[in-house]
Amino acid sequence: MEKGSSEIEDRELLRNLARSRQNQHLHHDLPTERKMLKYIREGRCEELENFLSDWGQREDFGILSRSSLLRHKKNLTICGVTLYTRAAIEGGLNAEIAFTLSDLFIQRVEEQRSLEDVDRLSAVAVREFAQRVRQARESSGSGTFEACRQYIFNHLYEELPLSRLGAATGLNPGYLSRLCKKETGLSLSAYIRREKVEEAKRLLELNEYTLSEICVLLRFNDQSHFTQVFKAWSGVTPGAYRKRFAKKS
């Protein structure tokens, strides 16, 4: 490409700008979009719901595919999911959760075969991000300990000695321990054990891993130790928890 040249020619840009203004097919205004992202960022689900009743009827989003209305809708939804993801992270949702949720929604969008299904999934996505931000904000502590909490969540499948947590957060390990006790009522080691048990519950509910696999994945010393810790926090053994969940399902 020659210096100063552009993939989008000025002539093409001018032609499209002229047509959109002649027909009054203008793009949506940025302040309105920012209002929606603010609702997501702050987990304001009720206000978002009221906003969506009007937003979903709008048709001023530009044309994102010339060849297919379905492809246009999919592209529009993918752009939306990208914006919702960033807003949710800014609002306090764990970045790994937000990006993984984004990946899953985009994969689902690509699987849809009708305009109605894409529209439905688009509405589900924006509500899901706002709800998860609300839950994250309700359970979060101080900004100082939140960095440690996020790190533990992202690295639950690894060894988490106090020295590593201190290095990752830039905080003195002793101070970090006291901060954890203040925020959660638990020592740091107890907090990590509790989080590992909660993760073990999620894996048990998936019913895709054996007890021994979960034990190894979450770095328990052995299956006996896993059972002991799990029962101490949940009141039942891992096997009993899996059976109880299967009955509920």
Secondary structure as GFF3:
##gff-version 3
##sequence-region A 1 249
A	DSSP	alpha_helix	10	22	.	.	.	ID=ss1
A	DSSP	alpha_helix	30	41	.	.	.	ID=ss2
A	DSSP	alpha_helix	45	55	.	.	.	ID=ss3
A	DSSP	alpha_helix	69	90	.	.	.	ID=ss4
A	DSSP	alpha_helix	95	111	.	.	.	ID=ss5
A	DSSP	alpha_helix	115	139	.	.	.	ID=ss6
A	DSSP	alpha_helix	143	154	.	.	.	ID=ss7
A	DSSP	alpha_helix	162	169	.	.	.	ID=ss8
A	DSSP	alpha_helix	173	184	.	.	.	ID=ss9
A	DSSP	alpha_helix	188	206	.	.	.	ID=ss10
A	DSSP	alpha_helix	211	217	.	.	.	ID=ss11
A	DSSP	alpha_helix	223	234	.	.	.	ID=ss12
A	DSSP	alpha_helix	238	248	.	.	.	ID=ss13
###
